[in-house]
Amino acid sequence: MNKYYVKIPYHYTQYGNLSGYVYAENEEEAEEIAADNCNIHEESYDDSDDSGDSEYDYSETSVTLEESDIPNHEIPARQTSFTHNQPDIPSVPGYFLEDLPALNKL
């Protein structure tokens, strides 16, 4: 596995860059992984404004090989789109579920 330095420009109140590291087998995979910002490690937002929303320009992502042949045990865990897109299901108390049939009859 390789460590890549990625830099993703974005539009903010002013222009800036999101930069950090991703771990991937090749540059194409690094770009794909970097498209989900939670997979970028040691991220840095290079601007002087922190007002909120930003619009990333993934088509201008730059990827640079930083280190190669990194052992698997040294690679931080990364998010997958499966776990990232899971909806949060709040826990419903049991007493509420028990009352549903009675409420249905009303």
DOVEX-591999 format. One line per field, with one value per atom (N, C-alpha, C): residue number from 1; atom name; z, y, x. Coordinates in Angstrom, 3 decimals. Atoms other than C-alpha are relative to their C-alpha. Last residue first. Layout:
i: NUM; ...
at: CA; ...
up: Z; ...
north: Y; ...
east: X; ...
END
This chain:
i: 106; 106; 106; 105; 105; 105; 104; 104; 104; 103; 103; 103; 102; 102; 102; 101; 101; 101; 100; 100; 100; 99; 99; 99; 98; 98; 98; 97; 97; 97; 96; 96; 96; 95; 95; 95; 94; 94; 94; 93; 93; 93; 92; 92; 92; 91; 91; 91; 90; 90; 90; 89; 89; 89; 88; 88; 88; 87; 87; 87; 86; 86; 86; 85; 85; 85; 84; 84; 84; 83; 83; 83; 82; 82; 82; 81; 81; 81; 80; 80; 80; 79; 79; 79; 78; 78; 78; 77; 77; 77; 76; 76; 76; 75; 75; 75; 74; 74; 74; 73; 73; 73; 72; 72; 72; 71; 71; 71; 70; 70; 70; 69; 69; 69; 68; 68; 68; 67; 67; 67; 66; 66; 66; 65; 65; 65; 64; 64; 64; 63; 63; 63; 62; 62; 62; 61; 61; 61; 60; 60; 60; 59; 59; 59; 58; 58; 58; 57; 57; 57; 56; 56; 56; 55; 55; 55; 54; 54; 54; 53; 53; 53; 52; 52; 52; 51; 51; 51; 50; 50; 50; 49; 49; 49; 48; 48; 48; 47; 47; 47; 46; 46; 46; 45; 45; 45; 44; 44; 44; 43; 43; 43; 42; 42; 42; 41; 41; 41; 40; 40; 40; 39; 39; 39; 38; 38; 38; 37; 37; 37; 36; 36; 36; 35; 35; 35; 34; 34; 34; 33; 33; 33; 32; 32; 32; 31; 31; 31; 30; 30; 30; 29; 29; 29; 28; 28; 28; 27; 27; 27; 26; 26; 26; 25; 25; 25; 24; 24; 24; 23; 23; 23; 22; 22; 22; 21; 21; 21; 20; 20; 20; 19; 19; 19; 18; 18; 18; 17; 17; 17; 16; 16; 16; 15; 15; 15; 14; 14; 14; 13; 13; 13; 12; 12; 12; 11; 11; 11; 10; 10; 10; 9; 9; 9; 8; 8; 8; 7; 7; 7; 6; 6; 6; 5; 5; 5; 4; 4; 4; 3; 3; 3; 2; 2; 2; 1; 1; 1
at: N; CA; C; N; CA; C; N; CA; C; N; CA; C; N; CA; C; N; CA; C; N; CA; C; N; CA; C; N; CA; C; N; CA; C; N; CA; C; N; CA; C; N; CA; C; N; CA; C; N; CA; C; N; CA; C; N; CA; C; N; CA; C; N; CA; C; N; CA; C; N; CA; C; N; CA; C; N; CA; C; N; CA; C; N; CA; C; N; CA; C; N; CA; C; N; CA; C; N; CA; C; N; CA; C; N; CA; C; N; CA; C; N; CA; C; N; CA; C; N; CA; C; N; CA; C; N; CA; C; N; CA; C; N; CA; C; N; CA; C; N; CA; C; N; CA; C; N; CA; C; N; CA; C; N; CA; C; N; CA; C; N; CA; C; N; CA; C; N; CA; C; N; CA; C; N; CA; C; N; CA; C; N; CA; C; N; CA; C; N; CA; C; N; CA; C; N; CA; C; N; CA; C; N; CA; C; N; CA; C; N; CA; C; N; CA; C; N; CA; C; N; CA; C; N; CA; C; N; CA; C; N; CA; C; N; CA; C; N; CA; C; N; CA; C; N; CA; C; N; CA; C; N; CA; C; N; CA; C; N; CA; C; N; CA; C; N; CA; C; N; CA; C; N; CA; C; N; CA; C; N; CA; C; N; CA; C; N; CA; C; N; CA; C; N; CA; C; N; CA; C; N; CA; C; N; CA; C; N; CA; C; N; CA; C; N; CA; C; N; CA; C; N; CA; C; N; CA; C; N; CA; C; N; CA; C; N; CA; C; N; CA; C; N; CA; C; N; CA; C; N; CA; C; N; CA; C; N; CA; C; N; CA; C; N; CA; C; N; CA; C
up: -0.265; 18.395; -1.229; -0.125; 17.553; 0.222; 1.323; 16.255; 0.042; 0.695; 19.567; -1.374; -0.661; 21.386; -0.706; 0.348; 18.873; 0.614; 1.399; 19.213; -0.353; 0.079; 23.029; -1.433; -0.610; 23.242; -0.125; 0.946; 20.774; 0.542; 1.110; 23.023; -1.001; -0.429; 26.077; -1.103; 0.092; 24.262; 0.388; -1.251; 23.820; -0.170; -0.462; 20.233; 1.275; -0.755; 19.434; 0.556; -1.441; 16.761; 0.703; -0.455; 13.368; 1.510; -1.443; 11.833; 0.416; -0.760; 8.108; 1.490; -0.822; 6.667; 0.747; 0.426; 3.993; 0.787; -0.029; 5.607; -0.330; -1.385; 6.434; 0.079; -0.608; 2.833; 1.431; 0.310; 1.395; 0.611; 1.290; 3.206; -0.251; 0.162; 5.928; -1.356; 0.816; 6.453; -0.109; 0.544; 9.157; -0.829; -0.798; 9.582; -0.672; 0.754; 7.724; 0.886; -0.185; 9.892; -0.684; -1.396; 10.303; 0.292; -0.285; 6.510; 1.436; -0.564; 5.989; 0.404; -1.426; 3.794; 0.520; -0.725; 0.439; 1.515; 0.604; -0.891; 0.888; -0.532; 0.608; -0.651; -1.152; -0.545; 0.515; -0.800; -4.027; 1.097; 0.044; -5.199; 0.896; -0.791; -6.070; -0.196; 0.340; -7.329; 0.975; -1.064; -7.295; -0.494; -0.076; -9.950; 1.106; 1.311; -10.970; -0.018; 0.086; -7.268; -1.351; 1.434; -7.031; -0.211; 0.431; -3.501; -1.508; 1.203; -2.654; -0.573; 1.038; 0.859; -1.154; 1.221; 3.596; -0.950; 0.159; 6.990; -1.305; -0.097; 7.865; -0.278; -0.422; 8.647; 0.131; -0.353; 6.802; 0.414; -1.248; 6.549; 0.480; 0.272; 4.014; 1.323; 0.192; 3.840; -0.487; 0.830; 5.311; -0.114; -0.278; 6.592; -0.967; 0.931; 6.798; 0.485; -0.256; 8.799; -0.927; -1.310; 7.241; 0.092; 0.047; 4.302; 1.425; 0.217; 4.307; -0.067; -1.275; 5.890; -0.144; -0.847; 2.812; 1.314; -1.256; 0.509; 1.063; 0.274; -2.887; 1.210; -0.488; -1.463; -0.252; -1.453; -1.941; 0.563; -0.323; -5.664; 1.510; 0.355; -6.110; 0.392; -0.954; -4.205; -0.278; -1.210; -6.282; 1.053; 0.323; -9.467; 1.237; 0.016; -7.979; -0.269; 1.131; -7.070; 0.023; 0.802; -4.243; -1.161; 1.142; -1.789; -0.740; 0.221; 1.500; -1.080; 0.170; 1.734; -0.285; 0.506; 3.090; -0.136; -0.975; 3.598; -0.684; 0.283; 1.790; 1.123; -0.999; 1.486; -0.360; 0.337; -0.491; 1.217; -0.913; -0.451; -0.508; 0.467; -2.456; 1.011; 0.865; -0.650; -0.433; 0.080; 0.924; -0.822; -1.322; 0.018; -0.080; 0.002; -3.264; 1.360; -0.248; -3.051; -0.013; -0.108; -4.234; 0.275; 0.675; -3.410; 0.153; -0.171; -2.532; -0.844; 0.906; -2.021; 0.338; -0.439; -0.551; -1.020; 0.972; -1.258; 0.676; -0.637; 1.001; -1.011; 0.114; -0.751; 0.721; 0.000; 0.000; 0.000
north: -1.292; 5.087; 0.681; 0.167; 1.423; 1.318; 0.287; 2.140; -0.100; -1.271; 3.732; -0.184; -0.745; 0.469; 1.339; 0.617; -1.480; 0.755; -0.220; 1.084; -0.686; -0.836; 1.025; 0.201; 0.727; -1.903; 0.777; 1.024; -0.177; -0.791; -0.682; 2.879; -1.019; -0.358; 0.741; 0.736; 1.124; -0.866; 0.372; 0.735; 2.437; -1.073; -0.277; 3.288; -0.789; 1.108; 3.395; 0.448; -0.229; 5.935; -1.208; 0.512; 4.589; 0.205; 0.187; 6.669; -0.430; -0.967; 6.113; -0.306; 0.667; 4.153; 1.050; -0.356; 6.210; -0.698; -1.448; 6.206; 0.396; -0.418; 2.495; 1.492; 0.788; 1.477; 0.465; -0.652; 4.349; -0.769; 0.471; 2.934; 0.655; 0.168; 4.753; -0.614; -0.986; 4.255; -0.345; 0.504; 2.585; 1.093; -0.287; 3.966; -0.554; -0.779; 2.165; 0.249; -1.425; 1.091; 0.895; -0.359; -2.524; 1.477; -0.147; -2.860; 0.431; 1.217; -2.286; 0.263; -0.177; 0.764; -1.280; 1.269; -0.196; 0.156; 1.225; 3.352; -1.197; 1.145; 6.823; -1.248; -0.446; 10.311; -1.116; 1.135; 9.681; 0.510; 0.172; 12.905; -1.168; 1.151; 13.364; -0.177; 0.427; 16.603; -1.093; 0.668; 17.071; -0.355; -0.606; 19.522; -0.607; 0.167; 17.499; 0.574; 1.280; 17.203; -0.220; 0.178; 20.907; -1.265; 0.611; 21.089; -0.201; 0.763; 23.540; -0.534; -0.071; 24.894; -0.882; 0.795; 25.683; 0.195; 1.085; 27.035; -0.740; -0.386; 30.413; -1.121; 1.248; 29.203; 0.205; -0.189; 31.789; -1.332; -0.761; 32.087; 0.225; -1.283; 29.343; 0.758; -1.108; 26.088; 1.244; -0.918; 23.472; 1.285; -1.391; 20.660; 0.846; -1.002; 16.971; 1.415; -1.179; 14.626; 1.148; -0.024; 11.703; 1.218; -0.769; 11.980; 0.132; 0.912; 9.182; 0.724; 0.659; 11.386; -1.002; -0.724; 13.612; -0.687; 0.053; 11.092; 0.567; -0.633; 12.119; -0.073; -1.384; 11.284; 0.721; 0.032; 7.564; 1.417; 0.498; 8.001; 0.016; -1.047; 10.148; -0.399; -1.094; 7.608; 1.140; 0.375; 4.756; 1.106; -0.046; 6.503; -0.340; -1.387; 7.200; 0.100; -0.778; 3.549; 1.395; 0.816; 0.993; 0.796; 0.679; 3.451; -0.791; 1.226; 5.262; -0.798; 1.170; 8.856; -1.189; 1.258; 11.873; -1.045; 1.060; 15.507; -1.248; 0.898; 18.690; -1.010; 1.063; 20.777; -0.910; 1.390; 23.873; -0.882; 0.711; 27.451; -1.399; 1.314; 30.080; -0.614; -0.176; 32.876; -1.396; -1.450; 32.944; 0.477; -0.354; 29.312; 1.481; -1.375; 27.651; 0.255; -0.243; 24.472; 1.488; -1.418; 23.031; 0.136; -0.222; 19.387; 1.473; -1.406; 18.470; 0.268; -0.520; 14.843; 1.457; -1.339; 13.417; 0.529; -1.085; 9.703; 1.299; -1.198; 6.826; 1.129; -1.221; 3.497; 1.149; -1.165; 0.000; 1.225
east: 0.634; -57.820; -0.494; 1.447; -57.177; -0.725; 0.550; -53.654; -1.524; 0.137; -52.718; -0.624; 1.089; -53.413; -0.234; 1.302; -51.290; -1.182; 0.422; -48.446; -1.323; 1.204; -48.283; -0.500; 1.113; -45.834; -1.314; 0.431; -43.509; -1.185; 0.658; -43.335; -0.536; 1.355; -42.611; -0.759; 0.929; -39.684; -1.416; 0.218; -37.857; -1.061; 1.356; -36.971; -0.217; 0.574; -33.259; -1.354; 0.056; -32.513; -0.610; 1.286; -31.549; -0.049; 0.020; -28.776; -1.403; 0.790; -28.791; 0.071; 0.993; -25.858; -0.811; 1.340; -24.118; -1.100; 0.185; -20.669; -1.436; 0.207; -20.723; -0.288; 1.073; -21.312; -0.263; 1.265; -19.229; -1.167; 0.476; -16.242; -1.338; 1.434; -14.397; -0.288; 0.690; -10.703; -1.469; 1.272; -8.649; -0.652; 1.198; -5.128; -1.250; 0.987; -2.319; -1.223; -0.274; 0.633; -1.032; 0.267; -0.586; 0.268; 1.429; -0.825; -0.286; 0.613; 2.915; -1.450; 0.275; 3.707; -0.655; -0.164; 5.199; -0.142; 0.523; 5.480; 0.294; -0.718; 5.746; -0.565; -0.776; 4.655; 0.907; -0.461; 3.287; 0.923; -1.446; 1.641; 0.379; -0.436; -2.028; 1.499; -1.358; -3.588; 0.423; -0.754; -7.342; 1.402; -1.339; -8.574; 0.855; -0.636; -11.642; 1.418; -0.700; -12.492; 0.671; -0.183; -13.360; 0.839; -1.255; -14.724; 0.016; 0.326; -17.496; 1.304; -1.023; -17.241; -0.439; 0.126; -19.704; 1.167; 0.963; -18.689; 0.101; 1.406; -17.184; -0.981; 0.635; -13.688; -1.503; 1.396; -11.639; -0.587; 0.047; -7.863; -1.419; 0.626; -7.284; -0.066; -0.914; -5.317; -0.749; 0.774; -7.590; 0.804; -0.290; -5.367; -0.820; 0.482; -6.099; 0.298; -0.828; -3.878; -0.415; -0.631; -5.746; 0.912; -1.248; -8.135; 0.531; -1.120; -10.711; 1.343; -0.291; -13.417; 1.146; -0.945; -13.160; 0.331; 0.740; -14.822; 0.945; 1.294; -13.423; -0.923; -0.023; -9.977; -1.323; 0.125; -10.680; -0.085; 1.337; -11.291; -0.249; 0.962; -8.193; -1.412; -0.196; -6.058; -0.977; 0.717; -7.535; 0.123; 1.427; -6.403; -0.838; 0.485; -2.963; -1.491; -0.492; -2.270; -0.633; -0.913; -2.617; 0.603; 0.600; -4.144; 1.069; -0.760; -3.567; -0.706; 0.854; -4.729; 0.911; -0.538; -2.875; -1.097; -0.203; -3.795; 0.505; -1.114; -4.744; 0.127; 0.035; -7.878; 1.160; -0.300; -7.071; -0.210; -0.874; -8.317; 0.258; -0.449; -10.106; 0.957; -1.156; -11.915; 0.438; 0.073; -15.332; 1.185; 0.478; -14.968; -0.327; 0.468; -14.245; -0.640; 1.416; -12.226; -0.294; 0.391; -8.950; -1.490; 1.271; -8.181; -0.370; 0.327; -4.580; -1.238; 1.019; -3.644; -0.272; 0.380; -0.453; -0.991; 0.047; -0.319; -0.395; 0.535; 0.764; 0.100; -0.776; 1.227; -0.698; 0.858; 0.000; 0.902
END
